[in-house]
Amino acid sequence: MSGASQKESEPATYALGHAEQELRRLATQARLIDPFTRHFLIMAGIGHGMRVLDVGSGAGDVAMLAANLVGSAGEIVGCDPAAAAVDTARARVLAKSLSNVSFREGDPADMEFEKPFDAIMGRYVLQFMPDPVVALRKLVRHLRPGGIVVFHELDWDGARSSPPVPTYDRCCRWVAQTLEQSGAETHMAVKLHSVFVAAELPPPTMQLRAVIGAGAGRLEAVRLVTDLFETLLPAMQRLGIVTAIEVDLPTLVDRIMKESQSGNAIVGRAEVGAWTRL
């Protein structure tokens, strides 16, 4: 669906969906990525007693991470337009007895809240919005004066291997191509500065992190891409990017692991955090 046929702040067609397998993938991904996000949130100034809006909260990983930072005196409100994601997030929070986290279904750019927030955060959200500048302008109206804006986004140009692991590198290219053709911005991370400034926010501070796997530790770095590849494979086939026979999904991880036995480093996509205060 093109941006012209949607509200400007509404997410583009979400290529990853919200099937049960994808929600499990997000939980696995969080184990590797949460330390980066936590660092970005702390550096941005999110801390004890704050009321925080989590944009595109998905299965609730970032909300639960931030709940630990704001403590029992704080509050996290997560919003996501997908009912399945909200239901999963609520169940997970209930299982963890996190009384300072709640979730609402909808687009927070178009929602109203009973009181302002001290901070707005999001992970892998702006990349799916047809106009992230407009979205940010709408979102910051929920902030109190001096409030924090912090987003964690990706740049797929960062994904690579050295010495080259051909199957891994092809998978990364196919994933990026599929996301692009589905309407996502695969270089949102490096565009965060210009997006913040165009939204009339103060220029952000930015930092970069990445998952790097080598030796026995490379499997998790490989799975970070191959799990996403599995989620996107139906879209890849519809778009004519790759065929199931060409991929041979059941053997994909094993082939990458065999190709990378000789000391290769598996580098994940660039993980960039950007934050500012109003």
C-alpha positions as CSV (number, residue, x, y, z in Angstrom):
1,M,0.0,0.0,0.0
2,S,1.5,3.4,-1.0
3,G,1.9,6.2,1.5
4,A,-0.5,8.4,-0.7
5,S,-3.4,6.1,0.2
6,Q,-2.7,6.1,3.9
7,K,-2.6,8.6,6.7
8,E,0.8,10.2,6.7
9,S,1.7,8.9,10.2
10,E,0.2,5.4,9.7
11,P,2.7,2.6,9.4
12,A,3.4,1.2,5.9
13,T,2.4,-2.4,5.1
14,Y,4.2,-4.3,7.8
15,A,6.2,-7.0,6.0
16,L,7.0,-9.0,9.1
17,G,3.4,-9.5,10.2
18,H,2.3,-10.7,13.6
19,A,2.0,-14.4,13.3
20,E,2.9,-16.6,16.3
21,Q,6.2,-17.6,14.7
22,E,7.2,-13.9,14.2
23,L,6.3,-13.0,17.8
24,R,8.5,-15.8,19.0
25,R,11.3,-14.5,16.7
26,L,11.0,-11.1,18.3
27,A,11.5,-12.6,21.7
28,T,14.6,-14.4,20.6
29,Q,15.9,-11.3,18.8
30,A,15.4,-9.3,22.0
31,R,17.9,-11.4,23.9
32,L,20.7,-10.1,21.5
33,I,19.4,-6.6,20.9
34,D,18.0,-5.6,24.3
35,P,21.5,-4.6,25.7
36,F,21.9,-2.1,22.9
37,T,18.4,-0.7,23.4
38,R,18.9,-0.5,27.1
39,H,22.2,1.4,26.6
40,F,20.4,3.9,24.3
41,L,17.6,4.5,26.7
42,I,19.9,5.1,29.6
43,M,22.1,7.5,27.6
44,A,18.9,9.3,26.5
45,G,18.1,9.9,30.2
46,I,15.2,7.5,30.8
47,G,15.1,6.6,34.4
48,H,13.3,6.2,37.7
49,G,9.8,7.5,38.0
50,M,9.3,8.5,34.3
51,R,6.1,8.0,32.3
52,V,7.1,6.7,28.9
53,L,5.2,6.1,25.7
54,D,6.5,3.1,23.7
55,V,5.6,3.5,20.0
56,G,5.0,0.3,18.0
57,S,5.4,-1.9,21.1
58,G,4.9,-5.2,19.3
59,A,5.3,-8.2,21.7
60,G,6.3,-5.8,24.5
61,D,10.1,-6.4,24.7
62,V,11.1,-2.7,24.8
63,A,8.3,-1.8,27.2
64,M,9.4,-4.5,29.6
65,L,13.0,-3.5,29.3
66,A,12.1,0.1,30.1
67,A,9.9,-0.9,33.0
68,N,13.0,-1.9,34.9
69,L,14.6,1.5,34.2
70,V,11.6,3.6,35.4
71,G,10.8,1.3,38.4
72,S,7.5,0.9,40.3
73,A,7.2,4.7,40.5
74,G,7.2,5.0,36.7
75,E,4.8,3.9,34.0
76,I,5.2,2.5,30.5
77,V,2.4,2.7,28.0
78,G,2.9,0.6,24.9
79,C,0.9,1.2,21.7
80,D,0.6,-1.0,18.6
81,P,-2.0,-1.1,15.8
82,A,-1.9,-4.9,15.7
83,A,-4.4,-6.6,18.1
84,A,-2.3,-9.9,18.1
85,A,0.8,-8.1,19.2
86,V,-1.1,-6.2,22.0
87,D,-2.6,-9.5,23.2
88,T,0.8,-11.2,23.3
89,A,2.4,-8.2,25.1
90,R,-0.4,-8.1,27.7
91,A,0.0,-11.8,28.4
92,R,3.7,-11.5,28.8
93,V,3.5,-8.6,31.2
94,L,0.8,-10.4,33.2
95,A,3.1,-13.5,33.4
96,K,5.9,-11.3,34.7
97,S,3.6,-9.4,37.2
98,L,4.7,-6.0,35.8
99,S,2.2,-3.6,37.2
100,N,3.8,-0.5,35.7
101,V,3.3,-1.6,32.1
102,S,0.1,-1.4,30.0
103,F,-0.7,-1.7,26.3
104,R,-3.2,-0.1,24.0
105,E,-4.3,-1.0,20.5
106,G,-3.9,1.8,18.0
107,D,-1.5,4.4,16.4
108,P,-0.3,6.7,19.2
109,A,0.2,9.5,16.7
110,D,-3.5,9.7,16.4
111,M,-4.5,8.8,20.0
112,E,-5.2,10.9,23.0
113,F,-3.8,10.3,26.5
114,E,-4.9,11.4,29.9
115,K,-1.6,13.1,30.7
116,P,1.7,13.9,29.0
117,F,4.7,11.7,28.9
118,D,8.3,12.3,30.1
119,A,9.7,10.3,27.1
120,I,8.7,8.7,23.8
121,M,10.7,5.7,22.6
122,G,10.5,3.1,19.8
123,R,12.6,0.3,18.3
124,Y,12.4,-0.6,14.6
125,V,9.3,1.6,14.1
126,L,10.2,4.7,12.0
127,Q,11.5,2.5,9.2
128,F,8.0,1.2,8.6
129,M,6.3,4.6,8.5
130,P,5.7,6.2,5.1
131,D,6.5,9.7,6.6
132,P,8.4,9.4,9.8
133,V,8.9,13.2,10.0
134,V,5.1,13.7,10.1
135,A,4.8,10.9,12.6
136,L,7.4,12.5,15.0
137,R,5.7,15.8,14.8
138,K,2.4,14.2,15.9
139,L,4.0,12.1,18.6
140,V,5.9,14.9,20.4
141,R,2.6,16.6,21.2
142,H,2.3,13.9,23.9
143,L,5.5,15.1,25.6
144,R,5.8,17.5,28.5
145,P,8.3,20.4,28.0
146,G,11.8,19.1,28.3
147,G,10.7,15.5,27.4
148,I,12.9,12.9,25.7
149,V,12.6,11.4,22.3
150,V,14.7,8.2,21.7
151,F,14.5,5.8,18.8
152,H,16.5,2.7,17.9
153,E,16.6,1.9,14.1
154,L,18.6,-0.2,11.6
155,D,20.9,0.2,8.6
156,W,21.2,-3.1,6.6
157,D,24.3,-1.9,4.9
158,G,26.1,-2.8,8.1
159,A,25.4,-6.5,7.7
160,R,28.4,-8.3,6.2
161,S,31.0,-11.1,6.8
162,S,34.8,-11.1,6.8
163,P,36.3,-13.0,5.1
164,P,33.1,-13.3,3.0
165,V,30.5,-16.0,3.8
166,P,28.6,-16.0,0.5
167,T,25.4,-17.6,1.7
168,Y,25.1,-15.3,4.7
169,D,25.8,-12.2,2.6
170,R,23.2,-13.3,0.0
171,C,20.6,-13.8,2.8
172,C,21.3,-10.2,4.1
173,R,20.8,-8.8,0.6
174,W,17.6,-10.7,0.1
175,V,16.2,-9.6,3.4
176,A,17.0,-5.9,2.7
177,Q,15.6,-6.2,-0.8
178,T,12.4,-7.7,0.5
179,L,11.9,-5.1,3.2
180,E,12.6,-2.3,0.7
181,Q,10.1,-3.7,-1.9
182,S,7.5,-4.0,1.0
183,G,7.8,-0.3,1.8
184,A,10.3,-0.2,4.6
185,E,13.3,2.1,4.8
186,T,16.4,-0.2,5.3
187,H,18.7,2.8,6.0
188,M,16.6,4.6,8.6
189,A,19.4,4.4,11.2
190,V,21.6,6.8,9.3
191,K,18.7,9.0,8.4
192,L,17.7,9.6,12.0
193,H,19.5,12.9,12.3
194,S,17.8,14.4,9.3
195,V,14.4,13.0,10.3
196,F,14.7,14.5,13.8
197,V,15.8,17.9,12.4
198,A,13.0,17.9,9.7
199,A,10.5,17.2,12.5
200,E,11.8,20.4,14.1
201,L,13.4,18.5,17.0
202,P,16.8,19.5,18.4
203,P,19.6,17.6,16.6
204,P,20.0,14.1,18.2
205,T,22.9,12.4,19.8
206,M,23.6,9.2,18.0
207,Q,25.5,6.0,18.7
208,L,26.0,2.7,16.7
209,R,26.2,-0.9,17.9
210,A,26.2,-4.2,16.1
211,V,26.1,-7.9,16.8
212,I,29.3,-9.7,15.8
213,G,29.7,-13.4,15.9
214,A,32.9,-15.5,15.5
215,G,34.0,-18.9,16.4
216,A,31.5,-20.8,18.6
217,G,29.6,-17.6,19.2
218,R,28.6,-17.1,15.6
219,L,25.4,-19.1,15.6
220,E,23.4,-16.5,17.4
221,A,24.5,-13.8,14.9
222,V,23.6,-16.2,12.0
223,R,20.2,-16.9,13.5
224,L,19.5,-13.2,13.9
225,V,19.3,-13.1,10.1
226,T,18.1,-16.5,9.2
227,D,15.1,-16.3,11.6
228,L,14.1,-13.1,10.0
229,F,14.7,-14.7,6.6
230,E,12.2,-17.4,7.4
231,T,9.6,-14.9,8.4
232,L,10.1,-13.0,5.1
233,L,10.4,-16.0,2.8
234,P,6.7,-16.0,1.7
235,A,7.0,-12.3,0.8
236,M,10.3,-13.0,-1.0
237,Q,8.6,-15.6,-3.1
238,R,5.6,-13.3,-3.9
239,L,8.0,-10.6,-4.9
240,G,10.0,-12.9,-7.1
241,I,13.2,-12.2,-5.2
242,V,14.0,-15.9,-4.5
243,T,12.4,-19.3,-4.7
244,A,12.1,-21.9,-1.9
245,I,14.2,-24.3,-3.9
246,E,17.0,-21.7,-4.3
247,V,17.0,-21.1,-0.6
248,D,16.6,-24.6,0.8
249,L,15.5,-23.3,4.1
250,P,15.9,-26.5,6.1
251,T,19.7,-26.5,5.4
252,L,20.3,-22.7,5.4
253,V,21.8,-22.4,8.9
254,D,24.0,-25.4,8.6
255,R,25.4,-24.2,5.2
256,I,26.2,-20.8,6.7
257,M,27.9,-22.4,9.7
258,K,30.0,-24.7,7.5
259,E,31.0,-21.7,5.2
260,S,32.1,-19.8,8.3
261,Q,34.3,-22.4,10.0
262,S,37.6,-20.9,9.0
263,G,37.6,-17.9,11.3
264,N,35.0,-15.7,9.6
265,A,33.3,-12.9,11.5
266,I,29.6,-12.6,11.0
267,V,28.5,-9.0,11.4
268,G,24.9,-8.0,11.9
269,R,23.1,-4.9,10.7
270,A,24.0,-1.6,12.2
271,E,22.0,-0.8,15.3
272,V,21.7,3.0,15.8
273,G,20.2,4.9,18.7
274,A,19.3,8.6,18.4
275,W,17.9,10.8,21.2
276,T,17.2,14.4,22.0
277,R,15.3,16.6,24.5
278,L,12.7,19.1,23.6
